[in-house]
Amino acid sequence: MLTEYGGLKMITGELKNKIDSLWDIFASGGLVNPLDVIEQITYLMFIYELDESDKMRAKESVMLGLPHNSMFSGDVEIGERKVDGDMLRWSTFHDFPAGKMYSTVQEFVFPFIKNLHSDKNSAYSKYMDDAIFKIPTPLVLDKVVHALDAIYDLMKNSDDADVRGDVYEYLLNKIAQSGLNGQFRTPRHIIRMMVDMMQPRPDDIICDPACGTSGFLVSAGEYLKDNHKEDIFFNRQKKDHYMNSMFHGYDMDRTMLRIGAMNMMTHGIDHPFIEYRDSLSDQNTDRDKFTLILANPPFKGSLDYDIVSADLLKMCKTKKTELLFLALFLKMLKIGGRCACIVHDGVLFGSSTAHQAIRKEIIENNRLEAVVSMPSGVFKPYAGVSTAVLVFTKTGHGGTDKVWFYDMKADGFSLDDKRTPIADNDIPDIVSRFHNLEAEADRKRTEQSFLVDKADIVANNYDLSINKYKETEYVAVEYQPTSEILAELQELEKVIAEGLKELEAMV
């Protein structure tokens, strides 16, 4: 079940119970860090998927009369030892006694997946090459393997084509619920809002240079499946682009890369380009490459000039990552490329030379289209910082005329630490109005959304905070004459005095 912009598709019933019990198994074995648990489940799901995909390729080869070279065929070298490749299959070792299963997975299966990088048939092996086996005992592994078997059986019998992705999203939500590493989790309904505003196209080349668990990339993929299914999946060239060259994500946390890669795989994207990379450094050579960037870059403070790419400093000389990422987005986009990104409020009104320089660059040399101001509770319970969504297009020659501002007051959840669902939700209205900006022309600045001329923004040192332009409408309130109010107070005083006398008589 999924309510519009309501966050997760909620896993319910037996499947939810099975996933929750899986979590309990890890906890009983002493593994309680949600990130560690997700990572170990990711490894095991990867091992399961390897076996399943190999079997599928074998069946397809038989049907087509083609040879199939299985990665599990014959003897496989693991270090200095050789082992029957069939033993490395999930479908083989899951029937082993607990002790033998544990030694097989620890000594052979994990080293096997860590050394698959050279196997081009295994797109996800490069994220597993530093996998660490942390499952503490044979009994815990035995319980986890059989629990995953039951979960996969339920998924196979589900009518929902996207159930694998939903299960993985439910697992990732455990990180958010725990309050640990919440910075990696942009709320899914905010991601979806940004994706719906940008409306990805089948020929887009999409990037998130701070991808975390790949939430933006997954959501963009889901949007394309929902809105361009025939265009993509019935066109060999476009399907190949979707599976192999559309999605790009970079991060500096290898755990996040593994989880993000698996998240994309479980949502049906076979070969995304997910890579370990410091996006702000010279290590990132991507320039004029992407047609769409979706991102929530980290606001982690300052960097040393030495590690920042020189062309970014030329555009915006600063150590602040939130400003450098905006410069980076402009560099990475092709001419005509679009960006929707989250920034904290300081980016909108900061008065430093660097703050004004990056805002000026976006407004004067490119086309700034929208600023959606979000309430401070959107990222609770992890942070109470006020944020906004910036939408702009790289033109290289200006084009900003009028900028659309929207004052989001509600996102469908309470703005306290509990973030419980509520009826008030501006997000559908935001998406609708953004795609019909002609109708915004006559709105007054006292309304929830309005257009601001570029000249006004320039006159305010390129300040993009909505409060700079929003006007408050004061409504005159008529009060009673002072003499009438005094008379009412005197009458009330008489009533109180009489009441006190009655009480005294009763004592």
C-alpha positions in Angstrom: 0.0 0.0 0.0 1.3 3.5 -0.9 -0.4 6.8 -0.1 0.7 9.6 -2.5 3.9 11.2 -1.2 3.4 9.3 2.0 6.9 7.9 2.2 7.4 4.1 2.1 5.3 1.5 0.4 4.4 -0.2 3.6 5.4 -3.9 3.7 2.5 -5.6 5.6 1.4 -9.0 6.9 3.6 -12.1 6.8 6.4 -10.5 4.8 6.7 -7.6 7.2 6.8 -10.1 10.1 9.5 -12.2 8.4 11.7 -9.1 7.8 11.2 -7.9 11.4 12.1 -11.4 12.7 15.3 -11.3 10.6 16.3 -8.2 12.4 15.6 -9.9 15.7 17.9 -12.8 14.7 20.8 -10.4 14.3 20.0 -8.7 17.6 20.0 -12.0 19.4 23.5 -12.7 18.0 24.8 -9.3 19.3 24.8 -7.5 16.0 22.7 -4.4 16.7 24.2 -1.6 14.6 21.6 -1.1 11.9 24.2 -0.3 9.3 26.1 -3.5 10.0 22.9 -5.5 9.8 21.9 -4.0 6.5 25.4 -4.6 5.2 25.4 -8.3 6.1 21.9 -8.7 4.6 23.1 -7.0 1.5 26.0 -9.5 1.1 23.7 -12.4 1.6 21.1 -11.0 -0.9 23.9 -10.5 -3.4 25.0 -14.2 -3.0 21.4 -15.3 -3.4 21.0 -13.1 -6.5 24.2 -14.4 -8.0 22.9 -18.0 -7.9 19.4 -17.0 -9.2 20.8 -14.9 -12.1 23.2 -17.7 -13.1 20.3 -20.2 -13.2 18.2 -17.8 -15.3 21.1 -17.3 -17.8 21.5 -21.0 -18.0 17.8 -21.5 -18.8 17.9 -18.7 -21.4 21.0 -20.2 -23.0 19.2 -23.6 -23.3 16.2 -22.0 -24.9 18.3 -20.0 -27.4 20.7 -22.9 -28.0 23.7 -20.9 -26.8 26.6 -22.0 -24.6 26.5 -20.9 -21.0 29.7 -20.4 -18.9 28.6 -20.5 -15.3 30.8 -18.8 -12.7 30.0 -21.8 -10.5 31.1 -24.5 -13.0 34.1 -26.8 -12.2 36.7 -26.1 -9.5 37.0 -22.5 -8.3 40.3 -21.2 -6.9 39.9 -19.5 -3.5 43.3 -18.3 -2.5 45.6 -21.3 -2.6 42.7 -23.8 -2.4 40.3 -25.2 -4.9 36.7 -25.9 -4.2 33.8 -27.3 -6.2 32.0 -24.2 -7.6 28.6 -25.8 -6.9 29.3 -25.5 -3.2 29.3 -21.7 -3.5 25.7 -21.6 -4.7 23.1 -20.4 -2.2 20.9 -23.3 -3.4 23.6 -25.7 -2.3 25.0 -24.4 1.0 21.6 -23.4 2.4 20.9 -27.1 3.0 24.2 -27.7 4.9 24.2 -28.2 8.7 24.8 -24.9 10.5 28.5 -25.6 11.2 29.4 -26.6 7.6 27.3 -23.7 6.2 29.2 -21.2 8.4 32.6 -22.5 7.4 31.7 -22.6 3.7 30.3 -19.1 3.7 33.2 -17.7 5.8 36.1 -19.5 4.1 34.9 -19.8 0.5 31.8 -17.8 -0.4 32.8 -14.4 0.9 36.3 -14.6 -0.6 34.6 -15.7 -3.8 32.4 -12.6 -4.0 35.3 -10.4 -3.0 37.3 -11.5 -6.0 34.6 -11.4 -8.7 35.7 -7.9 -9.9 37.2 -9.3 -13.0 34.0 -11.2 -13.9 32.1 -8.9 -16.2 28.9 -10.9 -15.7 28.9 -9.7 -12.1 28.1 -6.0 -12.2 28.0 -5.7 -8.4 31.2 -7.5 -7.5 33.3 -4.3 -7.3 31.2 -3.1 -4.3 31.9 -6.4 -2.5 35.7 -6.5 -2.8 36.2 -5.4 0.8 33.3 -7.2 2.3 33.8 -8.3 5.9 31.9 -11.3 7.2 30.5 -10.2 10.6 27.8 -12.8 11.4 28.9 -14.1 14.8 27.9 -17.8 15.0 26.8 -20.7 12.8 23.4 -20.7 14.5 22.8 -17.0 13.6 23.8 -17.6 10.0 21.6 -20.7 9.7 18.6 -18.7 11.0 19.3 -15.8 8.8 19.7 -17.9 5.6 16.5 -19.8 6.3 14.7 -16.5 7.1 15.9 -15.0 3.8 14.7 -18.2 2.0 11.2 -17.6 3.4 11.3 -13.9 2.5 12.3 -14.7 -1.1 9.6 -17.4 -1.3 7.0 -14.8 -0.2 8.4 -12.3 -2.7 8.1 -14.8 -5.6 4.5 -15.4 -4.7 3.7 -11.7 -4.5 1.6 -10.0 -7.1 3.6 -6.8 -6.7 6.3 -6.6 -9.4 8.3 -4.2 -7.3 8.2 -6.2 -4.1 12.0 -6.7 -4.0 12.6 -3.0 -4.1 10.0 -2.4 -1.5 11.5 -5.0 0.8 14.9 -3.4 0.5 13.4 0.1 1.1 11.8 -1.3 4.2 15.2 -2.6 5.4 16.8 0.8 4.7 14.0 2.5 6.7 15.4 0.6 9.7 18.5 2.9 9.5 16.2 5.9 9.6 14.1 4.6 12.4 17.2 3.9 14.6 18.3 7.5 14.3 21.7 6.2 13.2 23.3 7.5 10.0 20.1 9.3 9.3 22.1 11.9 7.3 22.2 9.3 4.5 18.4 9.2 4.3 16.6 12.0 2.5 12.9 11.5 3.2 11.5 9.4 0.4 8.5 11.7 -0.2 10.8 14.7 -0.6 12.9 12.8 -3.1 9.8 11.9 -5.0 8.6 15.5 -5.0 11.9 16.6 -6.6 11.8 13.8 -9.1 8.2 14.6 -10.1 9.2 18.3 -10.4 12.0 17.3 -12.8 10.2 14.6 -14.7 13.1 12.5 -15.9 13.1 11.5 -19.6 14.2 8.2 -21.2 17.3 9.8 -22.8 18.5 11.5 -19.6 21.9 10.8 -18.1 21.3 11.1 -14.4 23.8 11.7 -11.5 23.8 12.1 -7.8 27.3 13.1 -6.7 26.6 12.3 -3.1 24.4 9.3 -3.6 24.3 7.5 -0.2 21.8 4.7 -0.5 20.9 5.8 -4.1 17.5 7.1 -3.1 17.3 9.8 -5.8 18.5 7.4 -8.5 16.1 4.7 -7.5 13.2 7.2 -7.4 14.1 8.5 -10.9 14.2 4.9 -12.2 10.7 4.3 -10.7 9.4 7.5 -12.2 10.6 6.3 -15.7 9.1 2.9 -15.2 5.8 4.4 -14.2 5.7 7.1 -17.0 7.8 5.8 -19.9 7.6 2.0 -19.6 6.8 1.4 -23.3 9.4 4.0 -24.5 12.2 2.3 -22.5 11.4 -1.4 -22.3 10.2 -1.9 -25.8 13.1 -0.1 -27.4 16.4 -2.1 -27.2 18.6 1.0 -27.3 16.8 2.9 -24.6 16.5 -0.2 -22.4 20.2 -0.7 -22.7 20.7 3.0 -21.8 18.4 2.6 -18.8 20.2 -0.6 -17.5 23.8 0.4 -18.2 24.5 4.1 -18.7 21.7 6.2 -17.4 22.4 6.2 -13.6 25.6 7.5 -12.0 26.3 7.9 -8.3 29.3 8.7 -6.2 30.0 8.5 -2.5 33.0 8.3 -0.1 31.5 5.7 2.1 31.9 2.2 0.7 29.2 0.8 2.9 26.8 3.2 1.4 28.0 2.3 -2.1 27.3 -1.4 -1.4 23.9 -0.7 0.0 23.1 1.9 -2.8 24.2 -0.6 -5.5 22.0 -3.3 -4.0 19.1 -0.9 -3.7 19.3 -0.2 -7.4 19.6 -3.8 -8.3 16.5 -4.8 -6.3 14.7 -2.0 -8.2 15.6 -3.7 -11.5 18.5 -1.5 -12.7 21.2 -4.0 -13.7 24.4 -1.9 -14.2 24.3 1.6 -12.6 27.7 3.4 -12.4 28.0 3.6 -8.6 31.6 4.5 -7.7 33.8 5.5 -4.7 34.8 9.0 -5.5 35.4 12.3 -3.7 33.1 14.4 -6.0 34.7 17.7 -5.0 38.3 16.7 -5.8 40.3 16.3 -9.0 39.4 12.6 -8.7 36.1 13.6 -10.2 36.7 14.5 -13.9 33.1 14.5 -15.0 32.4 17.8 -16.7 29.6 18.7 -19.2 28.3 15.1 -18.9 24.9 14.9 -17.3 21.4 16.1 -18.3 19.9 15.7 -14.8 21.4 16.0 -11.3 19.3 15.1 -8.3 21.1 15.5 -4.9 21.1 16.3 -1.3 24.8 17.1 -0.8 26.3 17.0 2.7 26.6 20.1 4.8 29.7 18.9 6.7 31.5 22.2 7.0 34.9 23.0 5.5 37.5 21.3 3.3 41.1 22.1 2.7 41.7 24.0 -0.5 44.3 21.5 -1.5 41.8 18.7 -2.1 39.2 20.8 -4.0 39.2 20.8 -7.7 40.8 24.0 -9.0 38.0 24.8 -11.5 35.4 24.8 -8.6 37.5 27.2 -6.6 37.8 29.5 -9.6 34.0 29.7 -9.7 33.5 29.9 -5.9 36.5 30.4 -3.7 35.4 28.8 -0.4 36.0 25.9 1.9 32.3 25.3 2.5 31.0 22.1 0.9 27.5 23.2 0.4 28.7 26.0 -1.9 31.3 23.9 -3.7 28.6 21.3 -4.5 26.5 23.9 -6.3 29.6 24.9 -8.4 30.2 21.2 -9.0 26.6 20.7 -10.3 27.1 23.5 -12.8 30.4 22.0 -14.0 29.0 18.4 -14.3 25.9 19.4 -16.2 25.7 19.6 -20.0 24.3 22.8 -21.5 20.6 22.4 -21.1 21.1 20.0 -18.2 18.8 20.5 -15.2 19.3 20.2 -11.4 17.1 19.9 -8.4 19.1 19.9 -5.1 18.5 20.5 -1.4 20.4 23.3 0.3 20.3 24.6 3.8 18.9 28.1 4.3 22.3 29.7 4.8 23.1 29.1 1.2 20.1 31.3 0.3 20.9 34.4 2.2 24.6 34.1 3.3 26.4 37.4 2.8 30.0 36.2 2.3 31.6 36.8 -1.0 31.5 33.1 -1.9 27.7 32.8 -1.0 26.9 35.8 -3.3 29.2 34.5 -6.0 27.6 31.1 -6.4 24.1 32.6 -6.3 25.1 35.2 -8.9 26.6 32.5 -11.1 23.4 30.5 -11.1 21.2 33.6 -11.7 23.3 35.6 -14.1 25.0 32.9 -16.2 22.4 30.2 -16.0 18.6 30.0 -15.4 17.3 29.7 -11.8 13.7 28.5 -12.0 12.5 27.7 -8.5 13.1 28.0 -4.8 10.9 25.8 -2.6 11.3 26.7 1.0 10.8 23.7 3.3 10.0 23.8 7.1 12.7 23.0 9.6 11.0 19.7 10.7 11.4 18.0 7.4 14.7 16.3 8.4 13.8 15.6 12.0 14.6 13.8 14.2 18.2 13.9 12.7 18.4 17.7 12.2 16.2 20.7 12.7 17.9 22.8 10.0 15.7 24.8 7.6 16.3 23.7 4.0 15.1 24.6 0.5 15.0 22.9 -2.9 16.7 24.8 -5.8 15.8 24.1 -9.4 18.0 25.5 -12.1 19.1 24.8 -15.7 22.7 25.2 -17.0 22.6 27.5 -20.0 26.1 29.1 -19.8 24.6 32.4 -21.0 22.0 33.4 -18.5 18.2 33.2 -19.0 16.9 33.9 -15.5 13.8 36.0 -15.9 11.4 35.3 -13.1 12.1 32.9 -10.1 9.2 30.9 -8.6 9.1 30.8 -4.8 6.9 28.4 -2.8 6.5 28.5 1.0 6.0 24.8 2.0 4.2 24.7 5.3 3.4 21.0 5.5 4.8 17.8 3.9 2.2 15.2 5.1 4.0 14.6 8.4 4.1 16.3 11.8 7.1 18.6 12.1 8.2 17.2 15.5 10.6 14.3 16.2 7.9 11.7 15.8 7.0 12.7 12.2 3.6 11.0 12.3 1.4 11.2 9.2 -1.1 14.1 9.0 -3.6 15.3 6.5 -1.9 18.6 5.6 0.4 18.2 2.6 1.6 20.9 0.2 3.7 18.6 -2.0 1.0 17.7 -4.6 0.3 21.4 -4.9 4.0 22.2 -5.3 4.4 19.8 -8.2 1.1 20.9 -9.8 2.0 24.6 -9.6 5.6 24.1 -10.8 4.4 22.5 -14.0 1.9 25.4 -14.6 4.0 28.5 -13.9 1.9 30.5 -16.4 -0.9 30.5 -13.9 1.4 31.9 -11.2 1.9 35.2 -13.0 -1.0 36.9 -11.2 -0.3 35.6 -7.7 0.4 38.2 -5.1 3.4 38.0 -2.8 1.0 37.5 0.1 0.1 34.0 -1.3 1.9 30.7 -0.7 3.6 30.8 -4.0 4.6 33.7 -6.4 7.0 34.8 -9.0 9.8 37.4 -8.4 11.5 39.4 -11.1 15.2 38.8 -11.5 15.8 42.6 -11.0 14.4 42.4 -7.5 16.7 39.5 -6.6 19.7 41.3 -8.1 18.8 44.4 -6.1 18.9 42.3 -2.9 22.4 41.0 -3.4 21.0 37.8 -5.0 19.3 36.9 -1.7 17.0 33.8 -2.3 15.3 33.6 1.1 11.5 33.7 0.6 11.0 36.0 3.5 12.9 38.7 1.6 10.1 38.8 -1.0 7.0 37.4 0.8 4.6 40.1 1.9 2.4 39.8 5.0 -1.2 40.9 4.7 -2.4 42.7 7.7 -6.1 42.5 8.5 -7.6 45.3 10.5 -9.2 44.1 13.7 -11.9 46.3 15.4 -12.0 46.2 19.2 -14.7 47.4 21.6 -14.3 51.0 22.9 -12.2 51.1 26.1 -15.2 52.3 28.1 -17.2 49.2 27.2 -14.3 46.9 28.1 -14.0 48.6 31.5 -17.7 48.4 32.1 -17.6 44.6 31.4 -14.6 44.2 33.7 -16.4 46.1 36.5 -19.5 43.9 36.1 -17.4 40.8 36.2 -15.7 42.1 39.4 -19.2 42.5 41.0 -20.1 38.8 40.2 -16.8 37.6 41.7 -17.3 39.7 44.8 -20.8 38.3 45.3 -19.5 34.8 44.9 -16.9 35.4 47.5 -19.6 36.7 50.0 -21.6 33.5 49.4 -18.6 31.4 50.1 -17.8 33.3 53.3 -21.4 32.8 54.5 -21.0 29.0 54.0 -17.8 28.8 56.2 
